[in-house]
């Protein structure tokens, strides 16, 4: 106990041991003690000495502490002491604050010693699985400081360690506030920030461990831009995961995480009193947006992210911040830069930005408001650079926007009552501020970039320099300012504008050479020996003169290509000219501007080159050098070669057009073949469908036919007719038509026969009294004929009704057959109609038989009349014959009646009915007399009919 009192600060008697001796004894106690309490007390004592005796503890106790981590994992208290001790000997923050940083950094040395064995790092990673705060918290701190000291080496060890990254990702799922926040920094997030620095493999693993989802959830829970340090560290980690990592950027976009960024930029109307933390958070959020649409990314990925940002409304939200009041200057500047890269090269986003208006009275376009800030020398320098970058991005590959800007300078579109972008650019171009001159010249050059039409349109711009003097062109005014010897920044800006303007535009070159003062001014500037600052101006003048040579169409006799080269050779010298031209690319600021499109300069004086202009210089330097060194003969050969190439090009163009026409025709034919093939397929499918339907109907028909064939033989005909469920066939329609026609003919025959009978009856009714008996007989016969007539009329009505039904059925059948649409009839209805037709047909046959019998009886009666008139004497004999005939007739009637009964038709004549009634009454004799009298009358009528017919013939 005295030993521990000495270690812990007690005052024992005798000489005190040194720190190294004390640490040695503690290390021995840690290594040799069998009791856990003794080892714990020793480690606690080492922890208390680790800050004061950092070197001694690190040298003697590190291995013992690592052994404790392996053997005593069950005791969280001793593990926490060991981790804290390791952290104290590796961390050098305290020494840095006191300014005692040694040449050989102890923290780095101890870090190297610890990570020499990768098992030690794996052991530390297993400590993160402990949920106990006293273990997990110092473990996170220790890994963080190790990553700070030796990031690359430790990243490599963690990358190959099993489940190493996954254990670290579990820190994001820990919701304890002490894990998230401790004295102003989030130690777990700091650990992941160090882990993901400049290591694409670990960045991908962390991203696919659902890091984006977790980080965005934490940002939302912490209050987004209004959150604290947790939000800041989450945003820094997101930037580490996305910057220069196309795979993670694509994963972020495909996961619809861009849409979740929109609520971050929803600022209220009251923008006063922004906290420093909110400004930091929003600044990081804007940087995160810029990472997704950076010009250094692949064009396809950038375009896809720009499209997503427009569709989800993120661009609209950024433009709202852009036009809001009370926004801090650094946030406004970063917002302008962010909007610039969101719209750069995207036609849809550029069109939307052109439609944004500032909330002023009257409303002004956002472009005009921004240009007002750019040409205002009282605005901050970084803000003016941001506005210039925004204007450049708005015009980048945007010929529509370029035309709108140039149109505001043309005389026909100038509005004196409003401020336009062209007026602001002209005002900045000729102001007293050199930075405004440079910015306006570069902005106007971007309005002409790769746009020959606008270069020619800008030649029409006329400027009124002063009262009483004629207006001069914009091109001439630029050269006038150059000749006045203004500041270097102004002249560099104007020379860049002129080079961009006349490049690849022979008409502009002609306008520039038409001024007799321009060429002498350029040659004079190039030939002089001036200071270092003026050499850049000389190089740009050489570039401008070289463009006049290279793009010269020889339309001016005094300034043809050959004469300009001779002028350079006499006054400047070809070598001197090329040397001055090459000075541009050797300039330090040229190299800086060529790195990225955004104009970033430490001071206004260093704003000399534009990114797009550096590309133009790179393209023209070589061709201008060759053009200056070429002789006239080489020029002629080149001209001839160009003409030959042009001829070949024209021939190739003709063939290309012919091939293009043939391709279009072939494409049309292919489309026709494709359409016809599709139609053929449709027709084949329709035909197959119809065939399948027909086959199905046939199968149904056969099934019904088999089913109906099981019925009785007497109903076979009607059932066979009614079995056709799928419509009437063509043969059956023809049979129906023939039957109807036959019924019509039979009806006409019956009508004619009935008329004859009526005539005969009327004749008999009008006979004299001597023939009273015959008249009585005729009256009886007339009554029977009337009954027969009524029966015929009823059957005729039935036949007419049936005919109507048949006609409607035929019409429907014909319509259905014509349209190839199956007709489905009710089986019961068809059976009923067929039965009625058959019954009426049989009834008609019976009536025809009765009429035939009546006709023959009338003929016999007529014959008997003649016989009675000639041979009255032989009446008795005739009566006997008549009785015999009557018996025969009765036998025939009986046989006919039996046949009718066999056929199913119960038809009785009036004669048989009266005979039956007489037989029932028992009066046999009167019945015989009446029968004889009726037979006599019957034969008499038949005789009269036969005579009348013979008379007609």
Number of C-alpha atoms within 10 A of each C-alpha: 6 10 12 14 11 15 21 13 8 11 11 11 7 6 6 12 11 9 15 14 12 20 23 17 14 26 23 16 17 24 17 11 13 10 9 13 11 15 22 22 17 25 29 21 20 29 23 17 21 23 18 13 17 21 17 19 25 23 12 16 25 20 15 15 23 18 15 22 22 13 10 15 15 10 14 17 16 25 27 24 25 28 28 25 28 27 24 25 25 27 24 21 13 12 12 11 9 8 9 10 14 10 6 8 13 18 24 18 14 21 21 17 14 19 17 13 11 15 13 16 20 18 13 20 24 16 23 22 15 15 11 13 15 17 24 24 21 23 25 26 18 22 25 23 23 26 21 19 22 17 18 15 14 21 22 15 17 19 16 12 15 12 14 19 21 13 14 23 21 14 21 17 11 13 10 10 9 13 18 18 16 11 7 10 15 20 24 23 27 21 22 27 21 23 28 23 19 17 18 19 14 20 27 19 18 21 21 13 15 11 20 21 14 15 21 19 13 19 21 18 11 15 13 23 24 17 17 19 19 23 29 25 23 25 23 20 24 22 21 22 29 22 21 17 19 17 15 21 22 16 16 19 18 13 12 12 14 17 16 13 20 17 14 19 17 14 15 9 9 11 13 11 9 13 10 8 16 18 17 17 26 22 20 22 24 21 20 21 22 20 21 30 26 21 17 12 17 11 12 9 17 24 19 16 22 24 17 18 25 18 13 16 13 25 22 19 18 22 20 18 20 20 18 17 14 14 19 13 12 15 17 21 20 21 23 26 23 25 28 25 26 31 27 27 21 20 18 12 22 23 15 14 20 15 13 17 18 20 14 10 6 8 10 17 17 19 20 20 19 22 24 20 16 28 26 16 16 9 12 14 16 20 20 24 22 25 24 26 24 26 23 23 24 29 26 22 20 20 18 12 18 21 17 15 21 20 20 18 25 16 12 8 10 15 12 8 6 9 15 22 21 21 18 19 26 18 15 25 27 18 15 14 16 22 26 24 26 29 28 29 27 30 23 24 24 26 29 27 23 17 18 17 13 20 23 17 15 20 17 14 18 18 17 13 12 8 7 7 8 10 14 13 16 18 23 17 17 18 19 13 15 20 15 9 10 12 14 18 23 26 27 26 27 25 23 25 24 22 23 26 27 25 23 19 20 20 18 23 25 19 15 19 19 14 12 11 13 18 20 12 14 19 19 14 21 26 17 12 10 12 8 8 9 15 20 23 24 26 23 27 28 27 27 24 24 28 24 28 22 21 19 23 16 15 13 13 8 13 21 17 24 17 14 19 22 16 17 22 16 10 14 18 15 18 14 15 25 22 14 21 27 20 16 25 17 11 13 9 16 20 15 16 21 18 11 14 16 21 19 16 16 9 9 14 11 11 21 23 23 25 18 19 21 19 11 15 20 12 11 15 18 12 13 22 20 12 17 22 14 13 14 12 9 12 14 11 12 14 12 12 12 13 12 12 14 13 12 12 14 12 12 13 14 12 12 14 12 12 13 13 12 12 13 12 12 13 12 12 12 12 12 12 12 12 12 12 12 12 12 12 12 12 12 12 12 12 12 12 12 14 12 12 14 16 12 13 17 15 12 16 17 14 13 17 18 13 12 18 16 10 11 10 9 8 14 14 16 20 26 17 18 24 27 23 20 17 21 23 13 12 9 12 16 12 11 17 15 12 15 19 13 12 18 15 12 14 18 12 13 20 16 12 16 18 12 13 21 16 12 18 19 14 12 19 16 9 12 10 9 8 10 12 12 23 21 16 21 24 16 16 20 20 14 15 20 15 14 18 18 12 14 19 14 12 18 18 12 15 21 16 12 18 19 13 13 18 15 12 16 18 13 15 21 18 13 16 16 9 9 12 15 16 18 13 16 12 16 13 11 19 19 14 17 19 16 15 19 14 15 18 15 16 21 20 13 20 19 16 13 18 18 13 16 19 21 20 25 27 24 24 23 25 20 25 22 15 15 15 9 10 12 12 10 11 14 10 10 17 16 12 12 20 17 12 15 18 12 12 16 13 12 12 17 13 12 15 18 14 13 18 12 10 13 12 16 12 13 12 14 16 16 14 11 14 17 13 13 16 13 10 9 11 11 13 11 11 17 14 11 16 18 18 18 20 24 26 27 26 26 28 31 25 24 23 24 21 18 14 11 9 8 7 6
